[in-house]
Amino acid sequence: MAHGNKQYGTVAQYAAHRKISQKRVYDFIKNGNLYGCLRDGKRGKEIHFKNADDALEKTLDRKYNRPKKVKVTDAEKESVILESGLNKSQDLYESQRQEALYKAALKKLEYETKQRDLIPAKDVELAFANLVTSARSKILSIKGTLAPLLKEFVQDPKNFGTVMESIETAVRDILTEMADTKIE
């Protein structure tokens, strides 16, 4: 069953094991027939032989070595349409038109993001936080910068204290307002 004693093998080894082409194996991978049977190995995709054989046994018609045809009744189709929320009266043209609109909108978002016309919210929040932090540091330094200068001009210690309290109150009010600002 497995190639020698190995559990995993390359696509080429698995194709030889099944006596099919490598393209056929890649088609099985692409179509999901070998879901859960793959891992990334040293030389690319590796396939677990036993799991892959079991998976193909369930999904392939042995006689033709291709996916089994499954008959779906109209009632089953109707229930899938109703469960998915699709309107069965919607024709193929309308579905394709909607798909094209969604793809165009997605491409526009991707383009605007690349052009920096559209900036991710996380980037904006980070830039805003950096700006606030920088502004906060500069505002806090105002009191220390002005105190020596004011000391020269305001000789009365009581008046000097009043001026410094006014500066302290203004700085505190500004910082409180900045802290309460929310980005929406």
Sine and cosine of phi, psi and omega as CSV:
sin_phi,cos_phi,sin_psi,cos_psi,sin_omega,cos_omega
0.00,0.00,-0.86,0.51,0.04,-1.00
-0.99,0.11,0.29,-0.96,0.00,-1.00
-0.98,0.20,0.98,-0.18,-0.10,-1.00
0.92,0.38,-0.70,-0.72,0.04,-1.00
-0.99,-0.13,-0.02,1.00,-0.06,-1.00
-0.97,0.23,0.63,-0.78,0.08,-1.00
-0.99,0.12,-0.59,0.81,-0.02,-1.00
-0.94,-0.34,0.48,-0.88,0.07,-1.00
-0.47,-0.88,0.15,-0.99,0.00,-1.00
-0.97,0.25,0.15,-0.99,0.05,-1.00
-0.87,0.49,-0.67,0.74,0.00,-1.00
-0.88,0.47,-0.68,0.73,0.00,-1.00
-0.91,0.42,-0.64,0.77,0.00,-1.00
-0.94,0.35,-0.61,0.79,0.04,-1.00
-0.88,0.47,-0.67,0.74,0.03,-1.00
-0.91,0.42,-0.64,0.77,0.02,-1.00
-0.88,0.48,-0.66,0.75,-0.02,-1.00
-1.00,0.06,-0.16,0.99,-0.05,-1.00
0.88,0.47,0.73,0.69,0.05,-1.00
-0.71,-0.70,0.16,-0.99,-0.01,-1.00
-0.98,0.21,0.37,-0.93,0.05,-1.00
-0.90,0.43,-0.58,0.81,0.04,-1.00
-0.85,0.52,-0.64,0.77,0.01,-1.00
-0.89,0.46,-0.66,0.76,0.03,-1.00
-0.90,0.44,-0.70,0.72,0.03,-1.00
-0.89,0.45,-0.57,0.82,0.08,-1.00
-0.90,0.44,-0.66,0.75,0.04,-1.00
-0.88,0.48,-0.65,0.76,0.01,-1.00
-0.90,0.43,-0.75,0.66,-0.04,-1.00
-0.87,0.49,-0.63,0.77,-0.05,-1.00
-0.99,0.14,-0.07,1.00,0.05,-1.00
1.00,0.05,0.11,0.99,0.01,-1.00
-0.92,0.40,-0.41,0.91,-0.03,-1.00
-0.94,-0.35,0.45,0.89,0.01,-1.00
-0.85,0.53,0.76,-0.64,0.02,-1.00
1.00,0.10,0.02,1.00,-0.03,-1.00
-0.95,-0.30,0.10,1.00,-0.11,-0.99
-0.91,-0.42,0.42,-0.91,0.18,-0.98
-0.51,-0.86,0.36,-0.93,0.06,-1.00
-1.00,0.07,0.87,-0.48,0.00,-1.00
-0.96,-0.26,-0.18,-0.98,-0.02,-1.00
-0.91,0.41,-0.54,0.84,-0.05,-1.00
-0.92,-0.39,0.50,0.87,0.01,-1.00
0.96,-0.29,-0.45,-0.90,-0.04,-1.00
-0.91,0.41,0.72,-0.70,0.10,-0.99
-0.86,-0.51,0.54,-0.84,-0.10,-1.00
-0.89,-0.45,0.71,-0.70,0.10,-1.00
-0.99,0.16,0.93,-0.36,-0.16,-0.99
-0.85,0.52,-0.78,0.62,-0.08,-1.00
-0.90,0.43,-0.72,0.69,0.00,-1.00
-0.89,0.46,-0.63,0.77,0.00,-1.00
-0.92,0.40,-0.68,0.73,0.04,-1.00
-0.87,0.49,-0.69,0.73,0.02,-1.00
-0.89,0.45,-0.67,0.74,-0.02,-1.00
-0.90,0.43,-0.68,0.73,-0.01,-1.00
-0.94,0.34,-0.54,0.84,0.03,-1.00
-0.87,0.50,-0.61,0.79,-0.03,-1.00
-0.97,0.23,-0.53,0.85,-0.15,-0.99
-0.95,-0.30,-0.16,0.99,-0.06,-1.00
-0.93,-0.37,0.54,-0.84,0.12,-0.99
-0.98,0.18,0.89,-0.45,-0.11,-0.99
-0.86,0.51,-0.62,0.78,-0.09,-1.00
-0.89,0.45,-0.67,0.74,-0.08,-1.00
-0.95,-0.30,-0.07,1.00,0.00,-1.00
0.81,0.59,0.66,0.75,0.07,-1.00
-0.68,-0.73,0.26,-0.97,-0.06,-1.00
-0.81,0.58,0.66,-0.75,0.02,-1.00
-0.92,0.40,0.61,-0.79,0.09,-1.00
-0.99,0.11,0.78,-0.63,0.00,-1.00
-0.94,-0.34,0.78,-0.62,0.02,-1.00
-1.00,0.04,0.79,-0.61,0.01,-1.00
-0.91,-0.42,0.79,-0.61,-0.02,-1.00
-0.97,0.23,0.31,-0.95,0.04,-1.00
-0.89,0.47,-0.57,0.82,0.02,-1.00
-0.90,0.43,-0.64,0.77,0.03,-1.00
-0.92,0.40,-0.66,0.75,0.05,-1.00
-0.88,0.48,-0.71,0.71,0.00,-1.00
-0.87,0.50,-0.68,0.74,-0.02,-1.00
-0.92,0.39,-0.60,0.80,0.04,-1.00
-0.91,0.42,-0.66,0.75,0.02,-1.00
-0.89,0.46,-0.71,0.71,-0.02,-1.00
-0.92,0.39,-0.67,0.75,0.00,-1.00
-0.91,0.41,-0.58,0.81,-0.04,-1.00
-0.99,0.17,-0.20,0.98,0.00,-1.00
0.99,0.14,0.15,0.99,0.04,-1.00
-0.98,0.19,0.60,-0.80,0.04,-1.00
-1.00,0.03,0.87,-0.49,-0.09,-1.00
-0.93,0.36,-0.29,0.96,0.02,-1.00
-0.99,0.17,-0.18,0.98,0.03,-1.00
-0.94,0.34,0.84,-0.55,-0.06,-1.00
-1.00,0.07,0.14,-0.99,-0.05,-1.00
-0.86,0.51,-0.66,0.75,-0.01,-1.00
-0.86,0.51,-0.72,0.70,-0.02,-1.00
-0.90,0.44,-0.65,0.76,0.03,-1.00
-0.89,0.46,-0.70,0.72,0.01,-1.00
-0.91,0.41,-0.61,0.79,0.02,-1.00
-0.90,0.44,-0.71,0.70,0.02,-1.00
-0.90,0.44,-0.66,0.75,0.03,-1.00
-0.88,0.48,-0.69,0.73,0.02,-1.00
-0.89,0.46,-0.64,0.77,0.03,-1.00
-0.90,0.44,-0.70,0.71,0.02,-1.00
-0.89,0.45,-0.68,0.73,0.01,-1.00
-0.90,0.43,-0.64,0.76,0.02,-1.00
-0.90,0.43,-0.66,0.75,0.02,-1.00
-0.89,0.45,-0.66,0.75,0.02,-1.00
-0.90,0.43,-0.69,0.73,0.03,-1.00
-0.88,0.47,-0.64,0.77,0.01,-1.00
-0.89,0.45,-0.69,0.72,0.04,-1.00
-0.88,0.47,-0.69,0.73,0.02,-1.00
-0.89,0.46,-0.68,0.73,0.01,-1.00
-0.89,0.45,-0.74,0.68,-0.01,-1.00
-0.89,0.45,-0.57,0.82,0.05,-1.00
-0.92,0.40,-0.69,0.72,0.00,-1.00
-0.92,0.40,-0.57,0.82,0.01,-1.00
-0.99,0.16,-0.07,1.00,-0.02,-1.00
0.92,0.39,0.33,0.94,0.15,-0.99
-0.97,0.24,-0.47,0.88,0.00,-1.00
-0.86,-0.50,0.89,-0.46,-0.07,-1.00
-0.94,-0.35,0.75,-0.66,0.02,-1.00
-0.83,0.55,0.60,-0.80,-0.04,-1.00
-0.83,0.56,-0.62,0.78,0.00,-1.00
-0.87,0.49,-0.64,0.77,0.02,-1.00
-0.91,0.41,-0.65,0.76,0.02,-1.00
-0.90,0.43,-0.71,0.70,0.00,-1.00
-0.88,0.48,-0.66,0.75,0.02,-1.00
-0.91,0.42,-0.70,0.71,0.02,-1.00
-0.89,0.46,-0.66,0.75,0.01,-1.00
-0.90,0.43,-0.69,0.73,0.01,-1.00
-0.89,0.46,-0.66,0.75,0.04,-1.00
-0.91,0.43,-0.65,0.76,0.03,-1.00
-0.90,0.44,-0.71,0.71,0.01,-1.00
-0.90,0.44,-0.68,0.74,0.01,-1.00
-0.88,0.47,-0.70,0.72,0.02,-1.00
-0.90,0.44,-0.71,0.70,0.01,-1.00
-0.89,0.46,-0.65,0.76,-0.01,-1.00
-0.87,0.49,-0.71,0.71,0.00,-1.00
-0.88,0.48,-0.68,0.73,-0.02,-1.00
-0.93,0.37,-0.63,0.77,0.02,-1.00
-0.91,0.42,-0.67,0.74,0.02,-1.00
-0.90,0.44,-0.46,0.89,-0.01,-1.00
-0.98,0.18,-0.22,0.98,-0.02,-1.00
-0.85,0.52,-0.74,0.68,-0.05,-1.00
-0.87,0.50,-0.72,0.70,-0.01,-1.00
-0.92,0.40,-0.54,0.84,0.01,-1.00
-0.96,0.28,-0.67,0.74,-0.07,-1.00
-0.98,0.20,-0.49,0.87,-0.09,-1.00
-0.81,0.58,-0.77,0.64,-0.01,-1.00
-0.90,0.43,-0.59,0.81,-0.01,-1.00
-0.93,0.37,-0.69,0.72,-0.01,-1.00
-0.92,0.39,-0.53,0.85,-0.02,-1.00
-0.86,0.50,-0.58,0.82,0.01,-1.00
-0.94,0.35,-0.60,0.80,-0.08,-1.00
-1.00,0.01,-0.48,0.87,-0.02,-1.00
-0.97,-0.25,0.97,-0.24,-0.08,-1.00
-0.99,0.16,-0.51,0.86,-0.04,-1.00
-0.98,0.22,0.86,-0.52,-0.02,-1.00
-0.87,0.49,-0.54,0.84,0.00,-1.00
-0.92,0.39,-0.72,0.69,0.03,-1.00
-0.91,0.42,-0.65,0.76,0.03,-1.00
-0.86,0.50,-0.69,0.72,0.04,-1.00
-0.88,0.47,-0.65,0.76,0.01,-1.00
-0.90,0.43,-0.71,0.70,0.02,-1.00
-0.88,0.48,-0.71,0.71,-0.02,-1.00
-0.91,0.41,-0.59,0.81,0.07,-1.00
-0.91,0.42,-0.63,0.77,0.04,-1.00
-0.89,0.46,-0.68,0.73,0.04,-1.00
-0.90,0.44,-0.70,0.72,0.01,-1.00
-0.87,0.50,-0.69,0.72,0.00,-1.00
-0.90,0.44,-0.69,0.72,0.00,-1.00
-0.89,0.46,-0.70,0.72,0.01,-1.00
-0.89,0.46,-0.71,0.70,0.00,-1.00
-0.88,0.47,-0.68,0.74,0.01,-1.00
-0.89,0.46,-0.68,0.73,0.01,-1.00
-0.89,0.45,-0.71,0.71,-0.03,-1.00
-0.93,0.38,-0.59,0.80,0.05,-1.00
-0.90,0.43,-0.69,0.73,0.01,-1.00
-0.90,0.44,-0.64,0.77,0.03,-1.00
-0.91,0.42,-0.64,0.77,-0.02,-1.00
-0.92,0.38,-0.51,0.86,-0.04,-1.00
-1.00,0.10,-0.14,0.99,-0.02,-1.00
-0.95,0.32,0.75,-0.66,0.02,-1.00
-0.91,-0.40,0.63,-0.78,0.09,-1.00
-1.00,0.01,0.76,-0.64,0.03,-1.00
-0.84,-0.54,0.00,0.00,0.00,0.00
